Amino acid sequence: MNPTKSQVSRPMVGVLALVCLAIWGAMFLLPESSNATDLWHGAFLRIGVVMGAFWISLPARGRDAAWSGINATTLVGAAFLAFLTARLRFAIIPIAIGVVTIGLFLRPRGKHRPGTRAV
């Protein structure tokens, strides 16, 4: 079996995000509100926002992926912000330890270039 690389269509992700957000906005026009409509209303909003964030992070023709240029300072700042705003602060600490541990193993290594000897 040949492994194939799946390509995600950036325009399709953007269109799906806009459709979900448009349905969410159109649901305000419904005259009735029940638990079922509230459920669908929240679902379309959340899916639209997540798909929009996914669309922003996907690489385009002229640029790399959005997360390719992140540095350690930005990562620490985001983790600190998540710690301050989290409802369950005790759950952030094990997650942060896991992310740092994974980051240590998955980070790109520098190219090892053998030194030249002066003769």
mmCIF file of the C-alpha atoms, coordinates in Angstrom:
data_MODEL
# 
_entry.id   MODEL 
# 
loop_
_atom_site.group_PDB 
_atom_site.id 
_atom_site.type_symbol 
_atom_site.label_atom_id 
_atom_site.label_alt_id 
_atom_site.label_comp_id 
_atom_site.label_asym_id 
_atom_site.label_entity_id 
_atom_site.label_seq_id 
_atom_site.pdbx_PDB_ins_code 
_atom_site.Cartn_x 
_atom_site.Cartn_y 
_atom_site.Cartn_z 
_atom_site.occupancy 
_atom_site.B_iso_or_equiv 
_atom_site.pdbx_formal_charge 
_atom_site.auth_seq_id 
_atom_site.auth_comp_id 
_atom_site.auth_asym_id 
_atom_site.auth_atom_id 
_atom_site.pdbx_PDB_model_num 
ATOM 1   C CA . MET A 1 1   ? 0.000   0.000  0.000  1.00 0.00 ? 1   MET A CA 1 
ATOM 2   C CA . ASN A 1 2   ? 1.416   3.357  -1.007 1.00 0.00 ? 2   ASN A CA 1 
ATOM 3   C CA . PRO A 1 3   ? 1.233   6.101  1.594  1.00 0.00 ? 3   PRO A CA 1 
ATOM 4   C CA . THR A 1 4   ? -0.346  9.230  0.150  1.00 0.00 ? 4   THR A CA 1 
ATOM 5   C CA . LYS A 1 5   ? -0.088  12.732 1.459  1.00 0.00 ? 5   LYS A CA 1 
ATOM 6   C CA . SER A 1 6   ? -3.448  14.366 2.000  1.00 0.00 ? 6   SER A CA 1 
ATOM 7   C CA . GLN A 1 7   ? -3.697  17.969 0.864  1.00 0.00 ? 7   GLN A CA 1 
ATOM 8   C CA . VAL A 1 8   ? -6.006  20.376 2.671  1.00 0.00 ? 8   VAL A CA 1 
ATOM 9   C CA . SER A 1 9   ? -7.571  22.967 0.406  1.00 0.00 ? 9   SER A CA 1 
ATOM 10  C CA . ARG A 1 10  ? -7.095  26.374 2.046  1.00 0.00 ? 10  ARG A CA 1 
ATOM 11  C CA . PRO A 1 11  ? -9.924  28.041 0.060  1.00 0.00 ? 11  PRO A CA 1 
ATOM 12  C CA . MET A 1 12  ? -12.313 25.204 0.961  1.00 0.00 ? 12  MET A CA 1 
ATOM 13  C CA . VAL A 1 13  ? -11.530 25.598 4.666  1.00 0.00 ? 13  VAL A CA 1 
ATOM 14  C CA . GLY A 1 14  ? -12.201 29.340 4.383  1.00 0.00 ? 14  GLY A CA 1 
ATOM 15  C CA . VAL A 1 15  ? -15.488 28.767 2.566  1.00 0.00 ? 15  VAL A CA 1 
ATOM 16  C CA . LEU A 1 16  ? -16.627 26.237 5.193  1.00 0.00 ? 16  LEU A CA 1 
ATOM 17  C CA . ALA A 1 17  ? -15.783 28.704 7.960  1.00 0.00 ? 17  ALA A CA 1 
ATOM 18  C CA . LEU A 1 18  ? -17.765 31.461 6.245  1.00 0.00 ? 18  LEU A CA 1 
ATOM 19  C CA . VAL A 1 19  ? -20.732 29.147 5.634  1.00 0.00 ? 19  VAL A CA 1 
ATOM 20  C CA . CYS A 1 20  ? -20.822 28.088 9.290  1.00 0.00 ? 20  CYS A CA 1 
ATOM 21  C CA . LEU A 1 21  ? -20.610 31.708 10.454 1.00 0.00 ? 21  LEU A CA 1 
ATOM 22  C CA . ALA A 1 22  ? -23.293 32.748 7.943  1.00 0.00 ? 22  ALA A CA 1 
ATOM 23  C CA . ILE A 1 23  ? -25.636 30.029 9.218  1.00 0.00 ? 23  ILE A CA 1 
ATOM 24  C CA . TRP A 1 24  ? -24.912 31.162 12.771 1.00 0.00 ? 24  TRP A CA 1 
ATOM 25  C CA . GLY A 1 25  ? -25.806 34.731 11.820 1.00 0.00 ? 25  GLY A CA 1 
ATOM 26  C CA . ALA A 1 26  ? -28.943 33.623 9.947  1.00 0.00 ? 26  ALA A CA 1 
ATOM 27  C CA . MET A 1 27  ? -30.159 31.718 12.982 1.00 0.00 ? 27  MET A CA 1 
ATOM 28  C CA . PHE A 1 28  ? -30.732 35.051 14.733 1.00 0.00 ? 28  PHE A CA 1 
ATOM 29  C CA . LEU A 1 29  ? -33.639 35.541 12.321 1.00 0.00 ? 29  LEU A CA 1 
ATOM 30  C CA . LEU A 1 30  ? -35.471 32.505 13.683 1.00 0.00 ? 30  LEU A CA 1 
ATOM 31  C CA . PRO A 1 31  ? -38.453 33.592 15.771 1.00 0.00 ? 31  PRO A CA 1 
ATOM 32  C CA . GLU A 1 32  ? -38.303 30.790 18.298 1.00 0.00 ? 32  GLU A CA 1 
ATOM 33  C CA . SER A 1 33  ? -35.580 29.792 20.680 1.00 0.00 ? 33  SER A CA 1 
ATOM 34  C CA . SER A 1 34  ? -35.418 26.354 22.202 1.00 0.00 ? 34  SER A CA 1 
ATOM 35  C CA . ASN A 1 35  ? -32.727 24.090 23.543 1.00 0.00 ? 35  ASN A CA 1 
ATOM 36  C CA . ALA A 1 36  ? -32.284 22.502 20.109 1.00 0.00 ? 36  ALA A CA 1 
ATOM 37  C CA . THR A 1 37  ? -31.809 25.832 18.310 1.00 0.00 ? 37  THR A CA 1 
ATOM 38  C CA . ASP A 1 38  ? -29.457 27.020 21.035 1.00 0.00 ? 38  ASP A CA 1 
ATOM 39  C CA . LEU A 1 39  ? -27.433 23.851 20.558 1.00 0.00 ? 39  LEU A CA 1 
ATOM 40  C CA . TRP A 1 40  ? -27.135 24.333 16.781 1.00 0.00 ? 40  TRP A CA 1 
ATOM 41  C CA . HIS A 1 41  ? -26.479 28.033 17.235 1.00 0.00 ? 41  HIS A CA 1 
ATOM 42  C CA . GLY A 1 42  ? -23.501 27.351 19.498 1.00 0.00 ? 42  GLY A CA 1 
ATOM 43  C CA . ALA A 1 43  ? -22.247 24.534 17.301 1.00 0.00 ? 43  ALA A CA 1 
ATOM 44  C CA . PHE A 1 44  ? -22.169 26.622 14.131 1.00 0.00 ? 44  PHE A CA 1 
ATOM 45  C CA . LEU A 1 45  ? -20.412 29.467 15.937 1.00 0.00 ? 45  LEU A CA 1 
ATOM 46  C CA . ARG A 1 46  ? -17.724 27.246 17.436 1.00 0.00 ? 46  ARG A CA 1 
ATOM 47  C CA . ILE A 1 47  ? -17.104 25.295 14.255 1.00 0.00 ? 47  ILE A CA 1 
ATOM 48  C CA . GLY A 1 48  ? -16.939 28.508 12.228 1.00 0.00 ? 48  GLY A CA 1 
ATOM 49  C CA . VAL A 1 49  ? -14.428 30.089 14.597 1.00 0.00 ? 49  VAL A CA 1 
ATOM 50  C CA . VAL A 1 50  ? -12.231 26.972 14.734 1.00 0.00 ? 50  VAL A CA 1 
ATOM 51  C CA . MET A 1 51  ? -12.329 26.552 10.952 1.00 0.00 ? 51  MET A CA 1 
ATOM 52  C CA . GLY A 1 52  ? -11.445 30.248 10.579 1.00 0.00 ? 52  GLY A CA 1 
ATOM 53  C CA . ALA A 1 53  ? -8.444  29.823 12.865 1.00 0.00 ? 53  ALA A CA 1 
ATOM 54  C CA . PHE A 1 54  ? -7.443  26.717 10.914 1.00 0.00 ? 54  PHE A CA 1 
ATOM 55  C CA . TRP A 1 55  ? -7.746  28.677 7.660  1.00 0.00 ? 55  TRP A CA 1 
ATOM 56  C CA . ILE A 1 56  ? -5.480  31.421 9.002  1.00 0.00 ? 56  ILE A CA 1 
ATOM 57  C CA . SER A 1 57  ? -2.854  28.887 10.106 1.00 0.00 ? 57  SER A CA 1 
ATOM 58  C CA . LEU A 1 58  ? -2.676  26.965 6.817  1.00 0.00 ? 58  LEU A CA 1 
ATOM 59  C CA . PRO A 1 59  ? 0.246   27.729 4.512  1.00 0.00 ? 59  PRO A CA 1 
ATOM 60  C CA . ALA A 1 60  ? -0.457  29.717 1.354  1.00 0.00 ? 60  ALA A CA 1 
ATOM 61  C CA . ARG A 1 61  ? 1.489   29.796 -1.903 1.00 0.00 ? 61  ARG A CA 1 
ATOM 62  C CA . GLY A 1 62  ? 3.755   32.666 -0.958 1.00 0.00 ? 62  GLY A CA 1 
ATOM 63  C CA . ARG A 1 63  ? 4.251   32.012 2.739  1.00 0.00 ? 63  ARG A CA 1 
ATOM 64  C CA . ASP A 1 64  ? 4.880   29.247 5.229  1.00 0.00 ? 64  ASP A CA 1 
ATOM 65  C CA . ALA A 1 65  ? 2.417   28.043 7.816  1.00 0.00 ? 65  ALA A CA 1 
ATOM 66  C CA . ALA A 1 66  ? 1.505   30.570 10.503 1.00 0.00 ? 66  ALA A CA 1 
ATOM 67  C CA . TRP A 1 67  ? 3.160   28.605 13.284 1.00 0.00 ? 67  TRP A CA 1 
ATOM 68  C CA . SER A 1 68  ? 6.473   28.055 11.463 1.00 0.00 ? 68  SER A CA 1 
ATOM 69  C CA . GLY A 1 69  ? 8.001   31.316 12.700 1.00 0.00 ? 69  GLY A CA 1 
ATOM 70  C CA . ILE A 1 70  ? 7.031   31.044 16.370 1.00 0.00 ? 70  ILE A CA 1 
ATOM 71  C CA . ASN A 1 71  ? 9.836   31.559 18.841 1.00 0.00 ? 71  ASN A CA 1 
ATOM 72  C CA . ALA A 1 72  ? 10.259  30.578 22.484 1.00 0.00 ? 72  ALA A CA 1 
ATOM 73  C CA . THR A 1 73  ? 9.264   34.008 23.811 1.00 0.00 ? 73  THR A CA 1 
ATOM 74  C CA . THR A 1 74  ? 5.926   33.908 22.024 1.00 0.00 ? 74  THR A CA 1 
ATOM 75  C CA . LEU A 1 75  ? 5.281   30.370 23.233 1.00 0.00 ? 75  LEU A CA 1 
ATOM 76  C CA . VAL A 1 76  ? 6.056   31.263 26.844 1.00 0.00 ? 76  VAL A CA 1 
ATOM 77  C CA . GLY A 1 77  ? 3.881   34.390 26.600 1.00 0.00 ? 77  GLY A CA 1 
ATOM 78  C CA . ALA A 1 78  ? 0.955   32.409 25.210 1.00 0.00 ? 78  ALA A CA 1 
ATOM 79  C CA . ALA A 1 79  ? 1.347   29.782 27.923 1.00 0.00 ? 79  ALA A CA 1 
ATOM 80  C CA . PHE A 1 80  ? 1.437   32.494 30.592 1.00 0.00 ? 80  PHE A CA 1 
ATOM 81  C CA . LEU A 1 81  ? -1.686  34.114 29.161 1.00 0.00 ? 81  LEU A CA 1 
ATOM 82  C CA . ALA A 1 82  ? -3.459  30.749 29.089 1.00 0.00 ? 82  ALA A CA 1 
ATOM 83  C CA . PHE A 1 83  ? -2.448  30.187 32.704 1.00 0.00 ? 83  PHE A CA 1 
ATOM 84  C CA . LEU A 1 84  ? -3.879  33.535 33.776 1.00 0.00 ? 84  LEU A CA 1 
ATOM 85  C CA . THR A 1 85  ? -7.166  33.148 31.959 1.00 0.00 ? 85  THR A CA 1 
ATOM 86  C CA . ALA A 1 86  ? -7.842  29.449 32.543 1.00 0.00 ? 86  ALA A CA 1 
ATOM 87  C CA . ARG A 1 87  ? -10.694 28.419 34.792 1.00 0.00 ? 87  ARG A CA 1 
ATOM 88  C CA . LEU A 1 88  ? -8.859  25.326 35.931 1.00 0.00 ? 88  LEU A CA 1 
ATOM 89  C CA . ARG A 1 89  ? -5.337  26.538 36.522 1.00 0.00 ? 89  ARG A CA 1 
ATOM 90  C CA . PHE A 1 90  ? -4.175  23.228 37.949 1.00 0.00 ? 90  PHE A CA 1 
ATOM 91  C CA . ALA A 1 91  ? -4.846  21.536 34.583 1.00 0.00 ? 91  ALA A CA 1 
ATOM 92  C CA . ILE A 1 92  ? -2.576  23.953 32.696 1.00 0.00 ? 92  ILE A CA 1 
ATOM 93  C CA . ILE A 1 93  ? 0.605   22.880 34.508 1.00 0.00 ? 93  ILE A CA 1 
ATOM 94  C CA . PRO A 1 94  ? 0.630   19.213 33.310 1.00 0.00 ? 94  PRO A CA 1 
ATOM 95  C CA . ILE A 1 95  ? -0.337  20.341 29.812 1.00 0.00 ? 95  ILE A CA 1 
ATOM 96  C CA . ALA A 1 96  ? 2.512   22.872 29.778 1.00 0.00 ? 96  ALA A CA 1 
ATOM 97  C CA . ILE A 1 97  ? 4.986   20.250 30.975 1.00 0.00 ? 97  ILE A CA 1 
ATOM 98  C CA . GLY A 1 98  ? 3.817   17.935 28.200 1.00 0.00 ? 98  GLY A CA 1 
ATOM 99  C CA . VAL A 1 99  ? 4.078   20.629 25.531 1.00 0.00 ? 99  VAL A CA 1 
ATOM 100 C CA . VAL A 1 100 ? 7.590   21.602 26.637 1.00 0.00 ? 100 VAL A CA 1 
ATOM 101 C CA . THR A 1 101 ? 8.677   17.953 26.723 1.00 0.00 ? 101 THR A CA 1 
ATOM 102 C CA . ILE A 1 102 ? 7.278   17.299 23.245 1.00 0.00 ? 102 ILE A CA 1 
ATOM 103 C CA . GLY A 1 103 ? 8.801   20.552 22.006 1.00 0.00 ? 103 GLY A CA 1 
ATOM 104 C CA . LEU A 1 104 ? 12.244  19.484 23.188 1.00 0.00 ? 104 LEU A CA 1 
ATOM 105 C CA . PHE A 1 105 ? 12.056  16.297 21.141 1.00 0.00 ? 105 PHE A CA 1 
ATOM 106 C CA . LEU A 1 106 ? 10.330  17.664 18.030 1.00 0.00 ? 106 LEU A CA 1 
ATOM 107 C CA . ARG A 1 107 ? 12.195  20.932 17.544 1.00 0.00 ? 107 ARG A CA 1 
ATOM 108 C CA . PRO A 1 108 ? 14.368  21.258 14.452 1.00 0.00 ? 108 PRO A CA 1 
ATOM 109 C CA . ARG A 1 109 ? 18.008  20.534 15.041 1.00 0.00 ? 109 ARG A CA 1 
ATOM 110 C CA . GLY A 1 110 ? 20.763  22.742 13.731 1.00 0.00 ? 110 GLY A CA 1 
ATOM 111 C CA . LYS A 1 111 ? 22.819  21.441 10.860 1.00 0.00 ? 111 LYS A CA 1 
ATOM 112 C CA . HIS A 1 112 ? 26.059  19.924 12.043 1.00 0.00 ? 112 HIS A CA 1 
ATOM 113 C CA . ARG A 1 113 ? 28.880  21.210 9.897  1.00 0.00 ? 113 ARG A CA 1 
ATOM 114 C CA . PRO A 1 114 ? 32.264  19.665 10.360 1.00 0.00 ? 114 PRO A CA 1 
ATOM 115 C CA . GLY A 1 115 ? 34.976  22.193 11.078 1.00 0.00 ? 115 GLY A CA 1 
ATOM 116 C CA . THR A 1 116 ? 37.829  22.792 8.679  1.00 0.00 ? 116 THR A CA 1 
ATOM 117 C CA . ARG A 1 117 ? 41.375  22.225 9.757  1.00 0.00 ? 117 ARG A CA 1 
ATOM 118 C CA . ALA A 1 118 ? 44.071  24.734 9.082  1.00 0.00 ? 118 ALA A CA 1 
ATOM 119 C CA . VAL A 1 119 ? 47.015  22.982 7.529  1.00 0.00 ? 119 VAL A CA 1 
# 
